[in-house]
Amino acid sequence: MEDLRRAAKRRIPHFVWEYLDSATGSEATQRRNRQMLDRILFRPAVLKGAIKPDLSTRFLGRTYPLPLGIAPVGMSGLIWPRAEALLADHAAAAGLPYGLSTVASRTPEEIGPHCGDQGWFQLYPPGDPEMRRDMLARVRRAGFHTLVITVDIPAPSRRERQLKGGLTQPARLTPRLVAQSMLCPRWSLGMLRAGLPRLKFIESYTNQRDVLPSNAHIGYQLRVAPDWDYLAALRDDWQGPLIVKGILDPADAARMDGLGIDAVWVSNHAGRLFDAAPAAIEVLPEIRGATKLPLIFDSGIEAGLDVMRAIALGADFTMMGRGWHYALAAFGRDGLTHLQEMISAEMTASMAQIGAHRLGDLKGALYRAE
Ligand SMILES: Cc1cc2nc3c(=O)[nH]c(=O)nc-3n(C[C@H](O)[C@H](O)[C@H](O)COP(=O)(O)O)c2cc1C
């Protein structure tokens, strides 16, 4: 992953890199995600005979070859030209879920056909119920079957590196950004061909135009900070699986049980929102104990071992955000296949090391330091 990250950094303009790679504050939460994942160990096992690990899983009524999907990332299309379409194409071909963000650079109507049967839509909750119902109807018509509501952004957060990278408030394409772009000819050429990315879905509900992501882009003007009543109203409005993303408190997870929610997504948003949050992997076991609902895990997954760690601690499925984008920026569409193969190969080899035939065996193989 570090190789992909370095290659991506070379190939995309600095201000875009800072948008993709940064976290909030001193980035302590982001570092904590890595540190705490590294502390989860497994007990190596020997004399188990031949082991051919099965990485497949069932989640929300569907079978997946790997318990790993593509997390929603706003303005993917700025990170690499046509990113949303390329990610969705990969997801459809690989049989893995793709989460399209409300603040993607393409509309659900444009990306739905690329997703095949793998489309999840991530909602930043609009305040106006009529607007919400219209959005949901469009998303449904475009072929997205699963809705994810992100609840961990009660207010915008500040990312110093993103601001210093040159993104202004409001966001503007300044000479400095143009100069940075010219140092990355492949990215620039691709952008010229694909058209400058914009928040197209949001734009269809407002007269305002925003080209670049900022800490106060127009997406923030339509959305509200949701509460429990909002969740209940959304449940009534959406007929299909509903996932709540951004949970770190076991008490919140426990309260989801009776609300008709289909899965809880444990995440600290890759450390982009709050610099004193626990690592997502730290709270996962307690959340597992607090609810019977299926759990998704993200925040810090960089390798097959990280997927195994999350599954062992109680996740039913995992998602990755930045990793897919590093791979895409490094090698285009081939990067996505390459990354997935790396993760699968590492899981296969590591599961053999601990005598795990299937994902269900991972919990029993955890090493517990007394
Ligand atoms: C550049 C960037 C933009 C993101 N935009 C969104 C978004 O629009 N909606 C959302 O729910 N999460 C968003 N996320 C969070 C991801 O969905 C996911 O929770 C996180 O990236 C997982 O951590 P990882 O990047 O370490 O895999 C974003 C993350 C990044 C890095």
The ligand as an SDF file (V2000), in Angstrom:
LIG
                    3D

 31 33  0  0  0  0  0  0  0  0999 V2000
  -11.1290   11.9580    0.6120 C   0  0  0  0  0  0  0  0  0  0  0  0
  -12.2180   11.2910    1.4220 C   0  0  0  0  0  0  0  0  0  0  0  0
  -13.5380   11.6610    1.2210 C   0  0  0  0  0  0  0  0  0  0  0  0
  -14.5640   11.0310    1.9320 C   0  0  0  0  0  0  0  0  0  0  0  0
  -15.8550   11.3530    1.6650 N   0  0  0  0  0  0  0  0  0  0  0  0
  -16.8540   10.6860    2.2960 C   0  0  0  0  0  0  0  0  0  0  0  0
  -18.2050   10.9250    1.9540 C   0  0  0  0  0  0  0  0  0  0  0  0
  -18.5120   11.7040    1.0540 O   0  0  0  0  0  0  0  0  0  0  0  0
  -19.1710   10.2590    2.6530 N   0  0  0  0  0  0  0  0  0  0  0  0
  -18.8590    9.3620    3.6510 C   0  0  0  0  0  0  0  0  0  0  0  0
  -19.7590    8.7770    4.2640 O   0  0  0  0  0  0  0  0  0  0  0  0
  -17.5770    9.0840    3.9640 N   0  0  0  0  0  0  0  0  0  0  0  0
  -16.5760    9.7120    3.3110 C   0  0  0  0  0  0  0  0  0  0  0  0
  -15.2730    9.3990    3.6080 N   0  0  0  0  0  0  0  0  0  0  0  0
  -14.9830    8.3550    4.6100 C   0  0  0  0  0  0  0  0  0  0  0  0
  -14.9260    6.9600    3.9530 C   0  0  0  0  0  0  0  0  0  0  0  0
  -16.2000    6.5450    3.5320 O   0  0  0  0  0  0  0  0  0  0  0  0
  -14.3970    5.9040    4.9160 C   0  0  0  0  0  0  0  0  0  0  0  0
  -15.1470    5.9380    6.1050 O   0  0  0  0  0  0  0  0  0  0  0  0
  -12.9190    6.0520    5.2420 C   0  0  0  0  0  0  0  0  0  0  0  0
  -12.2020    6.5340    4.1520 O   0  0  0  0  0  0  0  0  0  0  0  0
  -12.3630    4.7040    5.6640 C   0  0  0  0  0  0  0  0  0  0  0  0
  -11.0340    4.7760    6.0680 O   0  0  0  0  0  0  0  0  0  0  0  0
   -9.8110    4.4030    5.1040 P   0  0  0  0  0  0  0  0  0  0  0  0
   -9.7080    5.5280    4.1260 O   0  0  0  0  0  0  0  0  0  0  0  0
   -8.6650    4.3410    6.0370 O   0  0  0  0  0  0  0  0  0  0  0  0
  -10.1270    3.0940    4.4350 O   0  0  0  0  0  0  0  0  0  0  0  0
  -14.2380   10.0260    2.8990 C   0  0  0  0  0  0  0  0  0  0  0  0
  -12.9090    9.6530    3.0820 C   0  0  0  0  0  0  0  0  0  0  0  0
  -11.9010   10.2610    2.3490 C   0  0  0  0  0  0  0  0  0  0  0  0
  -10.4840    9.7930    2.5520 C   0  0  0  0  0  0  0  0  0  0  0  0
  1  2  1  0
  2  3  1  0
  2 30  2  0
  3  4  2  0
  4  5  1  0
  4 28  1  0
  5  6  2  0
  6  7  1  0
  6 13  1  0
  7  8  2  0
  7  9  1  0
  9 10  1  0
 10 11  2  0
 10 12  1  0
 12 13  2  0
 13 14  1  0
 14 15  1  0
 14 28  1  0
 15 16  1  0
 16 17  1  0
 16 18  1  0
 18 19  1  0
 18 20  1  0
 20 21  1  0
 20 22  1  0
 22 23  1  0
 23 24  1  0
 24 25  2  0
 24 26  1  0
 24 27  1  0
 28 29  2  0
 29 30  1  0
 30 31  1  0
M  END
$$$$
